[in-house]
Amino acid sequence: MGVGESLEPFDKNPSKSISMNGRQLYRNDYLELGKIMNWRRVLSNFYEGEFVWQGKRWKTVEHAFQAEKFRPVSQSTYESFSLDSGSALSMASGADARKQRKRILLNDEELASWDTRKQDIMKSIWEAKFTQVDQAREVLRRTCPAQLWHRAPRMREEHWDGLEAVRHKLICGDSQD
Protein backbone atom coordinates (compact mmCIF):
# COMPACT_ATOMS: atom_id res chain seq x y z
CA MET A 1 0.00 0.00 0.00
CA GLY A 2 1.42 3.38 -0.93
CA VAL A 3 2.09 6.26 1.41
CA GLY A 4 -1.12 7.78 2.70
CA GLU A 5 -3.33 4.81 1.78
CA SER A 6 -5.53 3.46 4.52
CA LEU A 7 -8.27 1.00 5.27
CA GLU A 8 -11.43 1.96 7.09
CA PRO A 9 -12.05 -1.16 9.15
CA PHE A 10 -14.62 0.42 11.40
CA ASP A 11 -17.09 1.41 8.68
CA LYS A 12 -20.72 0.83 9.69
CA ASN A 13 -21.33 -1.16 6.50
CA PRO A 14 -19.66 -4.54 7.15
CA SER A 15 -20.09 -5.75 3.58
CA LYS A 16 -18.46 -2.66 2.07
CA SER A 17 -15.65 -3.62 -0.23
CA ILE A 18 -12.05 -2.71 0.49
CA SER A 19 -11.44 0.75 -0.83
CA MET A 20 -9.28 3.81 -0.29
CA ASN A 21 -10.53 7.31 -0.90
CA GLY A 22 -13.50 5.88 -2.80
CA ARG A 23 -11.35 3.74 -5.12
CA GLN A 24 -11.57 -0.04 -5.13
CA LEU A 25 -8.33 -1.67 -4.01
CA TYR A 26 -7.16 -4.66 -6.01
CA ARG A 27 -3.77 -5.00 -4.41
CA ASN A 28 -2.95 -8.63 -3.66
CA ASP A 29 -2.17 -7.76 -0.03
CA TYR A 30 -5.88 -7.36 0.67
CA LEU A 31 -7.48 -10.05 -1.49
CA GLU A 32 -7.55 -12.54 1.39
CA LEU A 33 -8.90 -9.93 3.79
CA GLY A 34 -11.74 -9.20 1.40
CA LYS A 35 -12.74 -12.89 1.47
CA ILE A 36 -13.37 -12.80 5.22
CA MET A 37 -17.06 -12.18 5.86
CA ASN A 38 -17.68 -9.03 7.93
CA TRP A 39 -13.98 -8.45 8.58
CA ARG A 40 -14.67 -4.90 9.75
CA ARG A 41 -16.92 -6.18 12.53
CA VAL A 42 -14.17 -8.51 13.72
CA LEU A 43 -11.90 -5.50 14.31
CA SER A 44 -14.62 -3.60 16.17
CA ASN A 45 -14.50 -3.13 19.94
CA PHE A 46 -18.03 -4.55 19.93
CA TYR A 47 -17.01 -7.86 18.32
CA GLU A 48 -17.92 -10.80 20.55
CA GLY A 49 -14.90 -13.00 21.04
CA GLU A 50 -14.17 -14.04 24.61
CA PHE A 51 -10.70 -13.27 25.95
CA VAL A 52 -8.94 -12.88 29.29
CA TRP A 53 -7.52 -9.55 30.40
CA GLN A 54 -6.21 -8.78 33.88
CA GLY A 55 -7.32 -12.19 35.10
CA LYS A 56 -10.97 -11.75 34.09
CA ARG A 57 -12.98 -13.00 31.11
CA TRP A 58 -14.53 -10.39 28.81
CA LYS A 59 -17.11 -10.68 26.04
CA THR A 60 -15.90 -7.64 24.09
CA VAL A 61 -13.15 -5.02 24.18
CA GLU A 62 -15.85 -2.48 25.01
CA HIS A 63 -16.84 -4.39 28.17
CA ALA A 64 -13.25 -4.41 29.43
CA PHE A 65 -12.64 -0.76 28.50
CA GLN A 66 -15.77 0.59 30.16
CA ALA A 67 -15.19 -1.58 33.23
CA GLU A 68 -11.64 -0.33 33.67
CA LYS A 69 -12.92 3.24 33.82
CA PHE A 70 -14.82 2.35 37.01
CA ARG A 71 -12.27 0.07 38.70
CA PRO A 72 -10.67 2.82 40.83
CA VAL A 73 -14.05 4.04 42.14
CA SER A 74 -16.29 0.94 42.31
CA GLN A 75 -14.95 -2.61 42.27
CA SER A 76 -18.47 -4.05 42.08
CA THR A 77 -19.32 -1.97 39.00
CA TYR A 78 -16.00 -2.97 37.42
CA GLU A 79 -16.69 -6.65 38.03
CA SER A 80 -20.26 -6.45 36.68
CA PHE A 81 -18.86 -5.96 33.15
CA SER A 82 -16.81 -9.20 33.35
CA LEU A 83 -18.21 -12.56 32.21
CA ASP A 84 -16.93 -13.95 35.51
CA SER A 85 -19.69 -12.02 37.31
CA GLY A 86 -22.48 -13.78 35.40
CA SER A 87 -24.36 -10.47 35.30
CA ALA A 88 -26.81 -9.52 32.57
CA LEU A 89 -24.47 -6.66 31.62
CA SER A 90 -21.53 -9.03 31.16
CA MET A 91 -23.55 -11.06 28.67
CA ALA A 92 -25.07 -8.06 26.88
CA SER A 93 -23.73 -6.61 23.65
CA GLY A 94 -20.73 -4.33 23.42
CA ALA A 95 -23.12 -1.51 22.49
CA ASP A 96 -24.99 -2.10 25.74
CA ALA A 97 -21.69 -2.01 27.63
CA ARG A 98 -20.86 1.33 25.99
CA LYS A 99 -24.22 2.74 27.09
CA GLN A 100 -23.07 2.17 30.67
CA ARG A 101 -20.10 4.53 30.24
CA LYS A 102 -21.73 7.14 32.49
CA ARG A 103 -23.12 4.67 35.01
CA ILE A 104 -21.00 6.42 37.64
CA LEU A 105 -20.04 10.01 37.00
CA LEU A 106 -16.35 10.53 37.64
CA ASN A 107 -15.17 13.70 39.34
CA ASP A 108 -12.64 16.02 37.67
CA GLU A 109 -9.64 14.28 39.25
CA GLU A 110 -10.90 10.82 38.28
CA LEU A 111 -11.62 11.99 34.73
CA ALA A 112 -8.15 13.51 34.43
CA SER A 113 -6.61 10.23 35.62
CA TRP A 114 -8.74 8.26 33.14
CA ASP A 115 -7.76 10.56 30.29
CA THR A 116 -4.06 9.95 30.96
CA ARG A 117 -4.50 6.15 31.12
CA LYS A 118 -7.17 5.28 28.56
CA GLN A 119 -4.95 4.99 25.46
CA ASP A 120 -2.57 2.56 27.18
CA ILE A 121 -5.52 0.63 28.59
CA MET A 122 -7.13 0.28 25.17
CA LYS A 123 -3.85 -0.93 23.67
CA SER A 124 -3.48 -3.50 26.46
CA ILE A 125 -7.03 -4.77 25.92
CA TRP A 126 -6.47 -4.95 22.15
CA GLU A 127 -3.32 -7.01 22.76
CA ALA A 128 -5.35 -9.48 24.82
CA LYS A 129 -8.13 -9.74 22.22
CA PHE A 130 -5.88 -10.04 19.20
CA THR A 131 -3.55 -12.60 20.76
CA GLN A 132 -6.36 -14.82 22.09
CA VAL A 133 -9.15 -14.61 19.49
CA ASP A 134 -7.93 -16.49 16.42
CA GLN A 135 -10.22 -14.88 13.82
CA ALA A 136 -9.50 -11.39 15.18
CA ARG A 137 -5.74 -12.00 15.02
CA GLU A 138 -5.99 -13.25 11.42
CA VAL A 139 -8.09 -10.29 10.30
CA LEU A 140 -5.77 -7.77 11.96
CA ARG A 141 -2.73 -9.46 10.43
CA ARG A 142 -4.29 -9.23 6.97
CA THR A 143 -4.76 -5.45 7.27
CA CYS A 144 -1.00 -5.00 7.17
CA PRO A 145 0.54 -2.60 6.15
CA ALA A 146 -2.45 -0.22 5.93
CA GLN A 147 -3.14 2.59 8.35
CA LEU A 148 -6.26 1.90 10.41
CA TRP A 149 -8.79 4.70 10.79
CA HIS A 150 -11.96 4.84 12.82
CA ARG A 151 -14.64 6.85 11.05
CA ALA A 152 -18.18 6.95 12.42
CA PRO A 153 -21.12 9.34 12.11
CA ARG A 154 -21.06 12.26 14.53
CA MET A 155 -17.56 11.32 15.73
CA ARG A 156 -14.21 12.76 14.86
CA GLU A 157 -11.98 10.69 12.64
CA GLU A 158 -9.29 8.82 14.58
CA HIS A 159 -6.08 7.22 13.40
CA TRP A 160 -5.85 4.03 15.44
CA ASP A 161 -2.09 3.85 15.57
CA GLY A 162 -2.35 1.91 18.85
CA LEU A 163 -4.06 -0.92 17.00
CA GLU A 164 -1.40 -0.71 14.29
CA ALA A 165 1.24 -1.07 17.03
CA VAL A 166 -0.55 -4.16 18.35
CA ARG A 167 -0.61 -5.56 14.79
CA HIS A 168 3.11 -4.90 14.40
CA LYS A 169 3.84 -6.62 17.70
CA LEU A 170 1.79 -9.67 16.68
CA ILE A 171 3.46 -9.96 13.29
CA CYS A 172 7.00 -9.00 14.21
CA GLY A 173 7.07 -10.09 17.84
CA ASP A 174 8.21 -6.74 19.17
CA SER A 175 6.81 -3.33 20.05
CA GLN A 176 6.49 -0.43 17.62
CA ASP A 177 6.22 2.28 20.35
One Martini backbone bead per residue (centre of mass of N, CA, C, O) as a GRO file, in nm:
protein
  177
    1MET     BB    1   0.097   0.035   0.023
    2GLY     BB    2   0.086   0.350  -0.004
    3VAL     BB    3   0.125   0.650   0.082
    4GLY     BB    4  -0.176   0.730   0.258
    5GLU     BB    5  -0.300   0.463   0.277
    6SER     BB    6  -0.626   0.321   0.378
    7LEU     BB    7  -0.829   0.170   0.609
    8GLU     BB    8  -1.188   0.112   0.705
    9PRO     BB    9  -1.273  -0.103   0.956
   10PHE     BB   10  -1.523   0.085   1.101
   11ASP     BB   11  -1.743   0.056   0.920
   12LYS     BB   12  -2.089   0.017   0.921
   13ASN     BB   13  -2.038  -0.148   0.652
   14PRO     BB   14  -1.948  -0.482   0.640
   15SER     BB   15  -1.972  -0.522   0.305
   16LYS     BB   16  -1.772  -0.338   0.228
   17SER     BB   17  -1.538  -0.275   0.035
   18ILE     BB   18  -1.216  -0.238  -0.048
   19SER     BB   19  -1.102   0.097   0.014
   20MET     BB   20  -0.965   0.419  -0.118
   21ASN     BB   21  -1.091   0.706  -0.164
   22GLY     BB   22  -1.326   0.540  -0.340
   23ARG     BB   23  -1.129   0.314  -0.425
   24GLN     BB   24  -1.061   0.023  -0.546
   25LEU     BB   25  -0.888  -0.254  -0.420
   26TYR     BB   26  -0.639  -0.493  -0.581
   27ARG     BB   27  -0.440  -0.568  -0.393
   28ASN     BB   28  -0.306  -0.862  -0.283
   29ASP     BB   29  -0.293  -0.798   0.027
   30TYR     BB   30  -0.642  -0.786   0.032
   31LEU     BB   31  -0.786  -1.042  -0.079
   32GLU     BB   32  -0.817  -1.213   0.182
   33LEU     BB   33  -0.971  -1.008   0.348
   34GLY     BB   34  -1.221  -0.988   0.150
   35LYS     BB   35  -1.310  -1.299   0.221
   36ILE     BB   36  -1.393  -1.197   0.499
   37MET     BB   37  -1.658  -1.195   0.676
   38ASN     BB   38  -1.697  -0.909   0.840
   39TRP     BB   39  -1.407  -0.781   0.913
   40ARG     BB   40  -1.482  -0.517   1.056
   41ARG     BB   41  -1.627  -0.642   1.303
   42VAL     BB   42  -1.378  -0.790   1.419
   43LEU     BB   43  -1.229  -0.506   1.490
   44SER     BB   44  -1.429  -0.436   1.683
   45ASN     BB   45  -1.518  -0.358   2.015
   46PHE     BB   46  -1.801  -0.535   1.970
   47TYR     BB   47  -1.678  -0.794   1.934
   48GLU     BB   48  -1.747  -1.141   1.990
   49GLY     BB   49  -1.458  -1.249   2.185
   50GLU     BB   50  -1.330  -1.426   2.409
   51PHE     BB   51  -1.124  -1.298   2.685
   52VAL     BB   52  -0.827  -1.230   2.872
   53TRP     BB   53  -0.805  -0.969   3.130
   54GLN     BB   54  -0.680  -0.930   3.426
   55GLY     BB   55  -0.812  -1.225   3.508
   56LYS     BB   56  -1.056  -1.177   3.310
   57ARG     BB   57  -1.358  -1.219   3.145
   58TRP     BB   58  -1.449  -1.114   2.807
   59LYS     BB   59  -1.663  -1.031   2.542
   60THR     BB   60  -1.541  -0.736   2.501
   61VAL     BB   61  -1.365  -0.455   2.475
   62GLU     BB   62  -1.583  -0.265   2.585
   63HIS     BB   63  -1.617  -0.397   2.858
   64ALA     BB   64  -1.326  -0.355   2.961
   65PHE     BB   65  -1.307  -0.049   2.922
   66GLN     BB   66  -1.547   0.044   3.095
   67ALA     BB   67  -1.463  -0.099   3.355
   68GLU     BB   68  -1.185   0.042   3.403
   69LYS     BB   69  -1.302   0.321   3.469
   70PHE     BB   70  -1.433   0.201   3.758
   71ARG     BB   71  -1.223   0.056   3.939
   72PRO     BB   72  -1.128   0.299   4.136
   73VAL     BB   73  -1.453   0.345   4.245
   74SER     BB   74  -1.589   0.038   4.159
   75GLN     BB   75  -1.564  -0.292   4.186
   76SER     BB   76  -1.854  -0.391   4.124
   77THR     BB   77  -1.882  -0.252   3.852
   78TYR     BB   78  -1.642  -0.371   3.716
   79GLU     BB   79  -1.732  -0.677   3.749
   80SER     BB   80  -2.012  -0.657   3.586
   81PHE     BB   81  -1.860  -0.675   3.295
   82SER     BB   82  -1.776  -0.955   3.362
   83LEU     BB   83  -1.824  -1.289   3.300
   84ASP     BB   84  -1.763  -1.382   3.597
   85SER     BB   85  -2.035  -1.253   3.719
   86GLY     BB   86  -2.308  -1.322   3.541
   87SER     BB   87  -2.423  -1.080   3.429
   88ALA     BB   88  -2.616  -0.916   3.211
   89LEU     BB   89  -2.398  -0.720   3.114
   90SER     BB   90  -2.175  -0.933   3.040
   91MET     BB   91  -2.391  -1.058   2.809
   92ALA     BB   92  -2.406  -0.823   2.656
   93SER     BB   93  -2.345  -0.597   2.446
   94GLY     BB   94  -2.120  -0.362   2.356
   95ALA     BB   95  -2.329  -0.136   2.333
   96ASP     BB   96  -2.436  -0.172   2.621
   97ALA     BB   97  -2.170  -0.113   2.760
   98ARG     BB   98  -2.138   0.178   2.651
   99LYS     BB   99  -2.404   0.290   2.789
  100GLN     BB  100  -2.239   0.265   3.082
  101ARG     BB  101  -2.020   0.506   3.086
  102LYS     BB  102  -2.228   0.682   3.306
  103ARG     BB  103  -2.300   0.524   3.567
  104ILE     BB  104  -2.049   0.681   3.679
  105LEU     BB  105  -1.954   0.984   3.789
  106LEU     BB  106  -1.672   1.149   3.741
  107ASN     BB  107  -1.448   1.335   3.859
  108ASP     BB  108  -1.201   1.542   3.768
  109GLU     BB  109  -0.969   1.361   3.870
  110GLU     BB  110  -1.070   1.093   3.744
  111LEU     BB  111  -1.077   1.195   3.452
  112ALA     BB  112  -0.780   1.271   3.430
  113SER     BB  113  -0.675   0.988   3.482
  114TRP     BB  114  -0.820   0.849   3.249
  115ASP     BB  115  -0.699   1.022   3.016
  116THR     BB  116  -0.398   0.914   3.074
  117ARG     BB  117  -0.481   0.584   3.042
  118LYS     BB  118  -0.672   0.489   2.798
  119GLN     BB  119  -0.471   0.418   2.569
  120ASP     BB  120  -0.315   0.192   2.719
  121ILE     BB  121  -0.559   0.021   2.782
  122MET     BB  122  -0.655  -0.036   2.497
  123LYS     BB  123  -0.397  -0.172   2.402
  124SER     BB  124  -0.406  -0.404   2.610
  125ILE     BB  125  -0.678  -0.519   2.518
  126TRP     BB  126  -0.605  -0.571   2.227
  127GLU     BB  127  -0.382  -0.773   2.284
  128ALA     BB  128  -0.566  -0.983   2.405
  129LYS     BB  129  -0.760  -1.026   2.174
  130PHE     BB  130  -0.537  -1.068   1.931
  131THR     BB  131  -0.406  -1.327   2.081
  132GLN     BB  132  -0.688  -1.507   2.149
  133VAL     BB  133  -0.845  -1.437   1.878
  134ASP     BB  134  -0.811  -1.582   1.589
  135GLN     BB  135  -0.977  -1.414   1.385
  136ALA     BB  136  -0.873  -1.137   1.476
  137ARG     BB  137  -0.575  -1.186   1.415
  138GLU     BB  138  -0.608  -1.244   1.111
  139VAL     BB  139  -0.736  -0.979   1.029
  140LEU     BB  140  -0.519  -0.788   1.132
  141ARG     BB  141  -0.287  -0.906   0.966
  142ARG     BB  142  -0.436  -0.843   0.680
  143THR     BB  143  -0.400  -0.515   0.709
  144CYS     BB  144  -0.127  -0.526   0.620
  145PRO     BB  145   0.010  -0.189   0.606
  146ALA     BB  146  -0.224  -0.032   0.696
  147GLN     BB  147  -0.403   0.211   0.796
  148LEU     BB  148  -0.610   0.283   1.086
  149TRP     BB  149  -0.952   0.395   1.077
  150HIS     BB  150  -1.194   0.585   1.256
  151ARG     BB  151  -1.529   0.604   1.119
  152ALA     BB  152  -1.807   0.803   1.239
  153PRO     BB  153  -2.086   0.923   1.312
  154ARG     BB  154  -2.044   1.205   1.506
  155MET     BB  155  -1.728   1.162   1.473
  156ARG     BB  156  -1.410   1.171   1.498
  157GLU     BB  157  -1.137   1.111   1.339
  158GLU     BB  158  -0.924   0.811   1.383
  159HIS     BB  159  -0.604   0.710   1.444
  160TRP     BB  160  -0.512   0.362   1.503
  161ASP     BB  161  -0.201   0.322   1.613
  162GLY     BB  162  -0.236   0.116   1.842
  163LEU     BB  163  -0.334  -0.116   1.657
  164GLU     BB  164  -0.085  -0.117   1.479
  165ALA     BB  165   0.111  -0.193   1.709
  166VAL     BB  166  -0.019  -0.463   1.768
  167ARG     BB  167   0.023  -0.580   1.489
  168HIS     BB  168   0.330  -0.561   1.487
  169LYS     BB  169   0.375  -0.741   1.734
  170LEU     BB  170   0.240  -0.998   1.615
  171ILE     BB  171   0.425  -1.018   1.359
  172CYS     BB  172   0.726  -0.934   1.492
  173GLY     BB  173   0.752  -0.953   1.824
  174ASP     BB  174   0.728  -0.639   1.874
  175SER     BB  175   0.759  -0.305   1.939
  176GLN     BB  176   0.631   0.030   1.801
  177ASP     BB  177   0.675   0.283   2.011
   0.00000   0.00000   0.00000
